[in-house]
Amino acid sequence: MLKSFIAVFVGLLSNIILSILSDLILKVTGFLPYDHLFVATHIVLFVLGYRIVFSIFGCYLTARLAPQNPMKHSYILGGVGLILGIAGVIFAGHLGPWWYSWSLVILTPPIAYLGGKLYVWQESKK
């Protein structure tokens, strides 16, 4: 049970750390404005893109660290991400375009599937 918790926690933590660091670097370099209310669509799509990649990596990492049933662990992380995404829509949806927060919610299940499946596929090739 502890190994399962650690696997999910590490996947979630990797996603959070990578997202925050990327946001910070892009803000410091002036690519992302500090005011999230008026951001061009292409910048929002760029942010969405790297967050999707980080989320897939987090689910992959969770599946890799899982003591058994890697897909189940990836789906658990996806469930946590879904809850956090819905909370983001409710409490922080005003920080960007309405579709950005909703896209993170809608894309979470396929991201969890893809991250876990990448690990399972990689293991089947060995």
N, C-alpha and C positions, 0 to 999 in steps of 0.2 A: 504494500500500500504506500509506504513512504517513497519507494522508487518511482511509483506512478505519479505521486504528487510532485516530486522533484522534476520529473520529465516534463510535466505540464507547466510547472512554474518556470523552468529554464526557457522553454519555448516562448512563454508569455513575456518574460523578462527580456529576452533577446529582441523581440519585436518592439517593446517599449523603448529600450535603450537605443536601438538603431534608428527608430523614428525620431526620438528626441534629439539625438546627436545630429542627424541629417537636417532637421528643422533648424537647429541652432547654427550649424555651419552655413546653411543657405541664408539665414537672417543676417549673420555677421558679415557675409560677403555681399549682402545687398540684393540677392536674387529674390528672396522672400521678404515682403514688407512685414513690419511688426503689427500693423493694423490688418486684421483678417477680413475686414468688412468689404474692402474694395480690391479684390485680387482678380487678375485677368484669368479667363477660363483656361488658357494653355498652362498657366502656372499651377492651377488647381489640379488639372489632369496630370501634370508632372508629379505633384505631391501624391496624388492617388496612385500613380504608377509605382513609385518606390515603396509606398506603404503596402501595396499588394505583394510586391516582391519580398519585403521583409516578413509579411504575414505567412507567405508560402514557406519561407525559410524557417520561421518559428514552428510551424506545423511539421515540417520535415525533421527538425531537430528534436521535437517532442517524440515523433515516431521512432527516431533513431535511439533515443534514450529510454524508451519504454521497455520495461522488463518483459512484456509479452503483449500481444494484440496491438501492434503499432497504429493501425487505422483507428481503433477505438480511442486511443490516447489523442490522436490528431483531432478526432471529432469532439472530444472533451474540450480541448483547447479552442476549437471552433465554437463550441457552446459558450465558453467563457467570453470569447471575442464577440459573439452575438449579443450577449447580455451587456457587455461594455459598449458595444456599438449602439444599442437601443438607448442606453443611458446617455451616450453622446448626442443622439438625436434630440432627446428630451432636454438635457441641461446645457449642451454646448452647440446646438444646431445653428445658433446665431453667429458663429464664428466664421462662417463661410457660406457659399451658396447652399440652398436647401438640398440639392441633389447630391452634394459631396457626402454628407453624413449618411444619407439613405443608401448611397452606393456601397459604402463600407458595410452596412448591415446586409444588404442583398448579396454581396459578393462573399461574405464570410463562409457560408457552407461550401461553395465550390473551392474556395481557397483551402479550407481544411481537408477536403477530399484530395486536392491536387498535391498538397504538401505531404500527406501521408502516403499517397500513391507513388510519389517520386521515390520515397524511401523503399517501399515494398518492391517497386520495379527495379531499383538499384540492387537490392538484396537478391532478387531472383536471377540477376545476371552473373552473380558470383559463382 
